[in-house]
Amino acid sequence: MKTSLKIPALLAALAAVLAVGVTLLLLQIAPAAAQGAPAAANAGVAPWAMIAAAIAAGLAALAAGYAVGSVGSAAVGALAEKPELLGRVLILVGLAEGIAIYGLIVAVLILNRAG
């Protein structure tokens, strides 16, 4: 595996770790609000949830953009030599784009949990 192909995976892993860490923080703070505590007890959670969602979506989008760029350029080269590889190439580009979708899903889950 080339070193340049490891970068999108590292960015996606970093986004996931940051999102999980802040989500765990929210899970420790948010139950007080869910048990009928005053709204002021949950006031400090919203900014952290927005930061976590932005980090999760942003880093996943950066990683997906880099991955699509790398895979897309290799795909165009492969298609120039063998046009019958179009279906396989589209699947690989779709898998690279999936990183951004996972980041968006994590961001939505964080924001839903924060209320």
C-alpha positions as CSV (number, residue, x, y, z in Angstrom):
1,M,0.0,0.0,0.0
2,K,1.4,3.4,-0.9
3,T,1.9,6.0,1.8
4,S,-0.3,8.5,0.1
5,L,-3.3,6.1,0.2
6,K,-3.0,5.8,4.0
7,I,-3.7,9.5,4.6
8,P,-7.5,9.4,3.9
9,A,-7.8,6.4,6.2
10,L,-5.9,8.2,9.0
11,L,-8.1,11.3,8.6
12,A,-11.2,9.3,8.7
13,A,-10.0,7.4,11.8
14,L,-9.1,10.8,13.5
15,A,-12.5,12.1,12.7
16,A,-14.1,9.0,14.2
17,V,-12.0,9.1,17.3
18,L,-12.8,12.8,17.9
19,A,-16.5,12.2,17.3
20,V,-16.6,9.2,19.6
21,G,-14.7,11.0,22.4
22,V,-17.0,14.0,22.4
23,T,-20.1,11.8,22.1
24,L,-19.0,9.9,25.2
25,L,-18.6,13.3,26.9
26,L,-22.2,14.1,25.9
27,L,-23.4,10.8,27.1
28,Q,-22.1,11.6,30.6
29,I,-23.5,15.2,30.6
30,A,-26.9,14.7,28.8
31,P,-28.6,12.2,31.1
32,A,-29.1,14.9,33.7
33,A,-31.2,16.8,31.3
34,A,-33.1,13.7,30.2
35,Q,-34.0,12.9,33.8
36,G,-35.9,16.1,34.3
37,A,-33.1,18.4,35.3
38,P,-33.5,22.1,34.5
39,A,-32.6,23.3,31.0
40,A,-29.6,25.1,32.4
41,A,-27.9,21.8,33.2
42,N,-27.9,21.0,29.5
43,A,-26.8,24.5,28.4
44,G,-23.1,23.6,28.1
45,V,-23.6,20.6,25.9
46,A,-24.8,22.3,22.7
47,P,-21.5,24.1,21.8
48,W,-19.5,21.0,22.3
49,A,-22.0,19.0,20.2
50,M,-21.8,21.5,17.4
51,I,-18.0,21.4,17.5
52,A,-18.0,17.6,17.5
53,A,-20.4,17.4,14.6
54,A,-18.3,20.0,12.7
55,I,-15.1,18.0,13.3
56,A,-16.7,14.7,12.3
57,A,-18.3,16.0,9.1
58,G,-15.4,18.3,8.2
59,L,-12.6,15.8,8.6
60,A,-14.6,13.0,6.9
61,A,-15.3,15.3,4.0
62,L,-11.6,16.2,3.7
63,A,-10.6,12.6,3.8
64,A,-13.3,11.6,1.3
65,G,-12.2,14.4,-1.1
66,Y,-8.6,13.2,-0.9
67,A,-9.6,9.6,-1.4
68,V,-11.9,10.4,-4.4
69,G,-9.1,12.4,-5.9
70,S,-6.6,9.6,-5.6
71,V,-8.9,6.8,-6.6
72,G,-10.5,8.9,-9.4
73,S,-7.2,9.7,-11.0
74,A,-6.1,6.1,-10.9
75,A,-9.5,5.1,-12.2
76,V,-9.2,7.4,-15.2
77,G,-5.8,5.9,-16.0
78,A,-7.2,2.4,-15.8
79,L,-10.2,3.3,-17.9
80,A,-7.9,4.7,-20.6
81,E,-6.3,1.3,-20.9
82,K,-9.3,-1.0,-20.3
83,P,-12.8,0.7,-20.8
84,E,-14.5,-2.5,-19.6
85,L,-13.5,-1.8,-16.0
86,L,-16.0,1.0,-15.7
87,G,-18.3,-0.8,-13.2
88,R,-15.5,-1.8,-10.9
89,V,-14.0,1.7,-11.0
90,L,-17.3,3.3,-10.0
91,I,-17.6,0.9,-7.1
92,L,-14.2,2.0,-5.8
93,V,-15.0,5.7,-6.2
94,G,-18.3,5.1,-4.4
95,L,-16.4,3.4,-1.5
96,A,-14.1,6.4,-1.2
97,E,-17.1,8.8,-1.1
98,G,-18.7,6.6,1.6
99,I,-16.2,8.2,4.1
100,A,-18.0,11.5,3.8
101,I,-21.4,9.9,4.3
102,Y,-20.2,8.1,7.4
103,G,-19.0,11.5,8.8
104,L,-22.3,13.1,8.0
105,I,-24.2,10.3,9.8
106,V,-22.0,10.6,12.9
107,A,-22.6,14.4,12.9
108,V,-26.4,13.9,12.7
109,L,-26.3,11.4,15.5
110,I,-24.2,13.7,17.7
111,L,-26.6,16.6,17.2
112,N,-29.7,14.4,17.8
113,R,-28.2,13.2,21.0
114,A,-27.4,16.7,22.2
115,G,-31.0,17.7,21.7
